[in-house]
Amino acid sequence: MRIPSLKESPELYVAALATVAIALHLVLRFATDADAFAYQLPLWVALVGGGGPLVLQLVGKALRREFGSDLLAGISIVTAVLLGEYLAGTLVVLMLSGGEAIEAFALDRASSVLQALAARLPSVAHLRRGDRIDDVAVASVRVGDELVIFPHEVAPVDGDVISGAGVMDEAYLTGEPYMMEKAPGSSVISGAINGETALTIRATRVAEESRYARIMQVVHEAEVNRPRIRRLADQLGALYTPLAVAIAIVAWLASGDPIRFLAVLVIATPCPLLIAIPVAIIGAVSRAARRGIIIRNPSVLEQIPRVRTVILDKTGTLTYGRPSLTEEIYAPPFERSEVLPLVAALERYSKHPLAEAVVAAAHDARFPPRTVEEVREQPGTGLLGRLDGRSVEVTGRSQALASCRVSEGVLPPHAPGLECLIFVDGRYAATYRFHDAPRGESGPFVAHLGPKHGVDRVLLVSGDRESEVRYLAEQVDITEIHAGVSPEGKVDIVREETRRAPTLFIGDGINDAPAMLTATVGVAFGAGAVTSEAAGAVIVDTSLARVDELLHVSARMRRIALQSAIGGMALSVAGMFVAAFGYLPPVAGALGQEIIDLIVVFNALRVSARPRTVTDFDGFKPGS
């Protein structure tokens, strides 16, 4: 991993300087006979070299009227130096710089997302010149060039197929859950994954103008334009810091003793904010990891309980991301037990995207396998074969009507989803319909969000066709849908919703990455490189029950963090008043603050403990 430069991450180097200084101080003080000057010297270096720039930076914030917990930490550093408490001051430097470095690292995701996107696209294209194929840089491809895409390769640019027939996986780019058939005349989008057969395409766009490049551009714009999240510590610090400074100043002016000013600030050091909240967050990150939830950006744990709008992708999120045989319509006298075993036997030899769904349906029905005598498949026409002395054909509606083997009146009316027609011995036998079936937990999960998590609105946003999106929305009881939406369109929708209320976006495809970066919180299903990089949290085992657990872990973390922070601040405020009246000198105040620190930290550690219940979502169906 590349180490960031000092210019890119100064907080990281300040934290390292403070850590080394504290270690040297302890070694010189307790393991050697060094005098006070020698063992204090490393601390002075850290306070001047690391604390000095931090304090100057905080002074700038104060001049801009930005009063957060870090400002009081800066005042505490200065106070500690004036009191001669150099070790305490250096510890505050470490806490302040370390926290900022971790947050900056977590939030600086744009470059990693773009790197993951770029790594997925090939750098070399196979250019066909007559009978010869040369490898050239993708950047050198021009409109009209003929390119060969070998099996399992990624399409380098947008183009049209001019020879070859097969299928491509476009789900991560378009939201379409099916392998898309490709034949001469079909369009190909950059970033799609080729199937088992080689395809030759004619480039219709250069690399920087192709679909994949546009997605990369949208990701970059989404990150650049994303509003900065205001952290919980900053919100509380905006109230606590002015109060602490005001009490210290009043105590000084009323008594005429500057020691009271120092005593108040010592007991006011914002350790409940600087320590308790990070401890609670770390505990929640650990608890989530044990449940298969990876927290990439700790700030999302603070934001999730505020979410009022949930935006869901379709393919792979509410659905399994693969076609299922959802409807079988048989023409008398044909029956399921007669037709499905025949069709499934043929489909075992097919590379058609829907073949696996038919085979799975027959397997689930426990039909025994049949022996196929003859089978042949031609792209664009259908699958034909013989078994048990009978001829079986699987084809499309348009092909069947064009051949005049069946009339439109005999067939069931058009419906959402994909379909195929079955002919047995030349007679129309059945229509099979396919959908990207919803997960067994999808409907209960959507119904659970409002009453249990305070979610006001649930939206379904997908790049898939409207008929498919509407079909799924009816299955899971979502009323607000947006279909056929591009990555750019998803960003616009999420940005508008985020202006109204905090949003949670859940998705799994490359086309979801820009929306994840735009939402208040982005959650990725699965560990795909690009999507995971863009998300604040990753659900490793793609279960909506795990999303519910994330919501509960976040709510519990925020509740305990607020208890610790507000409780600690209340104790500190009480101590400030005692110090303001002269009953708590600076040294005793420092000791009192340490006791408060221990109380709030032990309370914050409760987040790491196993709660009585991990989730109250009971809609999950095992094996679904």
Secondary structure, 3 states (H helix, E strand, C coil): CCCCCCCCCHHHHHHHHHHHHHHHHHHHHHCCCCCHHHHHHHHHHHHHHHHHHHHHHHHHHHHCCCCCHHHHHHHHHHHHHHHCCHHHHHHHHHHHHHHHHHHHHHHCCHHHHHHHHHHHCCCEEEEEECCEEEEEEHHHCCCCCEEEECCCCECCCCEEEEECCEEEECHHHHCCCCEEEECCCCEECCCCEECCCCEEEEECCCHHHCHHHHHHHHHHHHHHCCCCCCCHHHHHHHHHHHHHHHHHHHHHHHHCCHHHHHHHHHHHCCHHHHHHHHHHHHHHHHHHHHCCEEECCCHHHHHHHHCCEEEECHHHHHEEEEEEEEEEEECCCCCHHHHHHHHHHHHCCCCCCCHHHHHHHHHHCCCCCCCCCEEEEECCCEEEEEECCEEEEEECHHHHHHCCCCCCCCCCCCCCCEEEEEEECCEEEEEEEEEEEECCCHHHHHHHHHHHHCCCEEEEECCCCHHHHHHHHHHHCCCEEECCCCHHHHHHHHHHHHHHCCEEEEECCHHHHHHHHHCCEEEEECCCHHHHHHCCEEECCCCHHHHHHHHHHHHHHHHHHHHHHHHHHHHHHHHHHHHHCCCCCHHHHHHHHHHHHHHHHHHHHHHHCCCCCCCCCCCCCCCC
